Amino acid sequence: MATPTQELFGSPHPPISVILPVLNEESHLQGAVSSILAQKYLGSIEIILALGPSRDRTNEIAQQISQHESRVRLVENPTGRTAVGLNLALRASRNPVVVRVDGHAQIPDNYLALVVEILNTTGAVNVGGVMAAIGKTRFEKAVAAAMRSPLGVGASRFHTGGIAGAVDTVYLGAFRRGALVAIDGFDERFIRAQDWELNFRLRKNGGLVYFDPRLHVTYRPRSTLKALAKQYFEYGRWRRVVSRRHSGTINFRYLAPPTALIGVTLSLIFGSLIAPVFYLPSGIYFVFLLLASLKIASSPIEFLTLLLVIPTMHFAWGAGFITSSKTLAPSED
């Protein structure tokens, strides 16, 4: 009698295509690819790198990897856009299971075996796990600590962990190829938040998106405050685009950063122009910031760094959400 995995994939160890959109990943690409090649998986693996117009040695490193490893193939992504690169890699891939990995991420050696098991046992069309942020420098470690805490990023399970189960979206993702093809892959009009938008359409098409905390992906956070602010500004900006495109997809967790930004800004303005009592909302946020930083920090230096990191994440996301232009929103098909 065929096992459930054999019924779904034709083999207990179906071949897997791992796709990576790559841009300016000189410091991390070798580690990302090495973690895929080191998988303890009995089935065959192909790795497809969609190379954008990097400004560093990323493409040179990719060429060297592909010359020494036949399982690695390269496709050109002249736009450098993530969704475009993912679709190019998807079209170049051949296998029934498609796993997304980013150029600055690393997966544990049992990752591919686990995703096949979870896809099979749950019937999901996409599975993902924990975005395990780990920094190297003091600043990166503070960012990583904030990203792993609900006080920094809210209670998304892919950030903070939690029980396995159905979710709205997951980090990266491991897909049934047929489910991706059925919805025409990633929407290339989305510069950011394309994973959230994709998972919405997968669910709308009747698919199950599933989180499992056993799937840990090492994520390298941004290394400067400026880069962090830009990242979270774009997150907020494009999450608003998703909410315009798909009504009913916003909850309080997404409204908290713009609400905090507006509240603190108005508090400071009214407090200085009208009466000190209006400083109360900004004072409450400052107390929250102190307590959150104390709870998250593992050292005095990290505490001080978090006093900058946490409001940068909150307010940059909020500013992006508030200023997101309607012209960014893709029109309905």
Sequence and secondary structure as in RCSB ss.txt:
>XXXX:A:sequence
MATPTQELFGSPHPPISVILPVLNEESHLQGAVSSILAQKYLGSIEIILALGPSRDRTNEIAQQISQHESRVRLV
ENPTGRTAVGLNLALRASRNPVVVRVDGHAQIPDNYLALVVEILNTTGAVNVGGVMAAIGKTRFEKAVAAAMRSP
LGVGASRFHTGGIAGAVDTVYLGAFRRGALVAIDGFDERFIRAQDWELNFRLRKNGGLVYFDPRLHVTYRPRSTL
KALAKQYFEYGRWRRVVSRRHSGTINFRYLAPPTALIGVTLSLIFGSLIAPVFYLPSGIYFVFLLLASLKIASSP
IEFLTLLLVIPTMHFAWGAGFITSSKTLAPSED
>XXXX:A:secstr
   HHHHHHSSSS  EEEEEEESS TTTHHHHHHHHHT   SS EEEEEEE   SSSHHHHHHHHHHH TTEEEE
E TT  HHHHHHHHHHH   SEEEE  TTEE  TTHHHHHHHHHHHH  SEEEEEEEE  SSHHHHHHHHHHTSH
HHH S HHHH    EE S  SS EEEHHHHHHTTSS TT SS HHHHHHHHHHHTT  EEEEEEEEEEE   SSH
HHHHHHHHHHHHHHHHHHHHSTT   HHHHHHHHHHHHHHHHHHHHHHT GGGGHHHHHHHHHHHHHHHHH SSH
HHHHHHHHHHHHHHHHHHHHHHH  GGGS    
